[in-house]
Amino acid sequence: MGLGGKDVTSEDYVCTLPESLRKVALEELREDDSIRQQSLDQMREWINKNSAIKTCRKDAPFLLRFLRTKKFSVPLACEMLERYLMIRQLYPQWFRNLDSDDNDLAQLVDSGYIVPLPQKHNGKTVIFTCAEKFDPYKFTAASMIRIHSLVAEVLMDDEENQVNGYVYVNDIGGFQLGHISLWSLKDIRNVIRCVQNSSPMRHKESHFVNVSPNAAKLVEFGLTVLSEKLKNRTFIHKSVTDLHERISPSILPKEYGGVVPLADMINAFKSKIQDCRKKILALDDLHIEIDERNCALIDEMNEELGVGIEGSFKKLQVD
């Protein structure tokens, strides 16, 4: 898998993108065979020379996560990789030991709280979540982040996902005060910043459906710390019918107007998770040395929110 100082040659990689997606990669990401290979070589050289990085995957599928997210700007891709390695160590409770056999993670998968849909939306993988299937009195905020992290790791090495990106459909009709009480505002800020700046995923659209007054407060706060680009890609829908105007019902679970029952989608995804289990657990071998006294990322994460709000959502008044 290209860990540590092991050399990974260009012969290990064969581009699996169909011709149609190669054109998309060229137009949107400036990617062709020459640029791709040059960028991989430069990134591997940077990893080898970075004295803080002790163990890192250097295989093409892993490095292309970052290069494609950053449109083949090698400096920006290297910066994102460094942040990715750092947050895994700064927040091990969120990003490490993502074992699909873990009892809480397995129960959350079985519940249908989060599942990538089998059919795509304009070529993009759709990640579906349903708030009412996450029991806030049984699971923790850390469990929620961990299951999202596990799903992301299952998907991120896929080349089509790297090029086309992701769409999120979030049914928050079952959102309740128990969900709010799980989170401190600082945790929400840190999670969103991790996703924006350290997660090698192309976030194309986010849809929130069945938005209740309780959930609206959380969505409203989340939007304040999103980048302007991601804000413009976020859509709020009062009902599933409204959602159908932007997302074809045919790709949604049967319970949302589609054809395939949610249970069947869950079972198909469980098989995929198991196939990736060893590879995901091996990510815990990645290691970067962090000087906590002189770490810009730690300083950033410890900053005040800067929006005049402190404490926890437990203190908010909810209509």
N, C-alpha and C positions, 0 to 999 in steps of 0.2 A: 504493500500500500504506500510505499515511499516515505517511511518514517525515518527520522534522524538524518544521519549523513549518507544514507543509501542513495546512490545515483539512480535517477529515473530517466531513461532515454526517450527520445521522440518515438522510437519504434513501439513503445508501450501504449501509445495512444493512436486510435483510429477514430476520426470524427464520424459519429453516428447520425448526424443531422441529415434529414432529407433535403433535396435541392431547394425546395420551397423555403425551408427554414434557414438554409445557408444564405439565401438572398435577404431574409429578414435580418440575420446576424450582420451582414455586410452593411445594410442600409441603416440599421438602428444602433449597432454596436461597433461599427468599423472593423469587423472581424473578417479576415480571410486566412488562408492557410499559412501565409508568410508571417502576418502580424501575430497570429496565434502562437506559432512556434517561437518567434522572437520574444514574445511577452512571457511565455512559459520559461524560456531559458533565463531571462532577466530576473524573473521572480524567484526561481530556484537559486540563482547566484546571490540575490539579496538575502534569502533565508540562510544560506551557507555562511554569509559574512556577518549576519546579525548575531552578535555574541550573546544576546539575551535569550534567543530562541534555542532551546536545548533539544527539543523533539518536535517535529512537525511533519505532517503529510506533504509530500511533494509530487504526488501523482496528478496527472492532468485533470481528471474530473473534480478533484478538490480545489486546485488552484483556479480552475475556470469558473468556479462559483464566484470568486472575487473579481476576476478579470472581466467577466461578462456583466456583473453588477455595475462595475465602474467603467464600462465601455472601453476597456483595454487601455486605460490610463494606469500604467504599471505603478507609479508612486501612490496613487489613490488606492489601488488594489492591495498594495503592500501595507498601507496604513490600516485598511479595513481588516486584513488578516491579523495584524498585530493586535487590534482592538478585540477581534473575535477570540484570540488566544487569551487575552487578558481578562475578558469578562467571564470566561469559563472558570478562571481561577478566583476572580474576585467574588463571584456568585456561584459557588459549587452547588449550593442547594437548589439552584435553578437549572444549571446546564451540565452537570456531571452525573454519572451513574444513571443514565437514561435507559434503564433496563425494562424492556417491554414485559418481562415476567414479574416486575415489581407489582405488588398487590394493588396499590392505589392506581397506578398507571393502567394496569390491565382492566380494572373496574371502569375507569373513565373511558377507555376504548369501547368496552362492551356496552356502556350506557348510551353511546351515540352522541356524546357531548361534542366531539370533534371528529370529522372524517373528510378526507379528500374525495370529491365526487368522481365516479368513473369516467363520465363524459366531460369534455372541456368546453369552456366558453371562449369562442373565437381563438382556439388554440391554447388557452391559458388554463392551468389547473385551478379548480375552484375548491377552496377549503371552507367547509360548512361547519358552523358551530350552533349549538342550541343551549341557551343559558339554563333553561329549566331542567336540563339533564345533568347539570352540575349541582350537587347537593352541598351548599355552603356550610352546613352543620356537620358534614361528614368529612369533607376535604378542605384543604388549606389553600391559601393564595399560591404558596410554593407548588402545590400539586397542579394548579391550573397552569402555571408557567412551564412546569416540567412536561406536561402532556403536549403543550404547544411546541416546546423545544424538540420533543421526540418526533412529532409529526414533521417538523421542518427538516430534521436530519434525515428522515426517511426519503424526503423529496429532493433535497438540494443537489445531489450528485447527478440527477437526471438532466441531460443536455437540453431537452425541449423545455423543461421548466426554467433552466438558466437563461434561455433566449427569450421565451415568451412571457415569463413571469407568472404572477399569481393574482387570483381574484378571491376576495373573502366575502362570504355571505353569513351574516351573524343574526340569528333569530334571538332577540333579547326580550321577547314577550313574557318569558318566565322569570325575568330578572326581579330580585326582591331585596329587601333591606339586608338580609343575611349575606348576599354577595357584596354589598357595599362595605359591611363591617369587616370583611376580610382584609381590606386594603388600607394602607397609609398612603397619603398623597405622595410622599417621597418614593415609596415603592412603585407607584404608577409612573411617576416621572422617570425613574431609573429604567423601568422595563421598556417604556416607549423609546427612550434614548438608546437603549441597547438594540432595539429593533431597527431604529432609523440609521444608526451609525456603525453597527457591528454585525448585523445580520446580512449575509450575502444572498439576498433575495430581491427580485424586482417586484415591488408591490405596485400593482397596476390599478386595482379598484378595491374599495371596501364598501360593502352594503350592509346597513343595519335595518332590520325589518321588525315590525311589531314593537315599536319603541314606546315604552311606557314612561310616565313622568319620573319614576325612580331611575330608570335606565338613562333617561335623557340627561340627567345631571352628570352621570359618569361620562357619557359620550361628549357632552359639552366640555368637560374638563380635559378629556383626552385630546380634543381638537385644539385646545390652547397650546399644547406642547408639541403638536405635529408640525413638520415643515410645511411651507405653503404649498409645495407640490403635492404632498400627501393629503392635505386638506381638500384640495381641488379634485381629488380622486375618491372622496368619501361621499356616499349617498345615503340619505335617510328615507325610509319607506314606512308609511303607517300600517301597511297591510301586505300580505303575500301577493295580492292582486296587483298592487303598485310595483312590487318587485318584478313581476312578470313582464313589465314594460321594458326592463333593462336586461333581465336574465331569462333566457328561454325556459319555460316550465319543464320542457322535455328532459333537461339535464338534472333537474332537482329530484330529491327523493319523492316517492309516490305520495307521501303525506303532505307534500308542498305543491302538488299538481303534476308531478312527474310520472314515470312508469315503474321504475325499480324501487322496491321498498327499502327504507333506510337500513333495516336489518341485513339485507343482502349486501348493501354497500359496506357495512361494518365488517362482515365476514370476509369480504374480498380484501379489505385493507388490513385486517389482522394477519392474513397470510403474507402480505408484503412486509409488514413490520417484522415478522419472525425471520424472513429472509435477510433482513438488514441488521438483525440484533447484534451479531458479533462485530460487525463493522462499526456500529454506533458505540458500543462499549469500548472499542479500541481507541476512540477519540479521547478517552481519559488518559491515554499515554502522552498526549500532546502537552508540552510544558514550555513556559516562558518565565524567565526570572523577572520579578517585579520589585523595584525599589519603592516601597510605599511612601517614603519621605519625599521622593522626587518624581511622582507619577502624575502626569497631567490628567490622565483619565480618572484617577481617584479624586483629584481636586475637583474635576468637573462634576462627578457624581455626588460629591459632598456639598455642592453649591446649594444655596437656598433656591426654592422654586422660582422666585422672581415674579410671581403673579399675585402676591399679597395673600396667599393661603398657606396655612400651616396645619400640621396635625393629621388627623384621620377623617375619613368620610363618616365616621361614627358621629362627628360633631355637626354634620350638615343637616339643615332642615329639609325634609322631603315632603313634597305636596302629596 
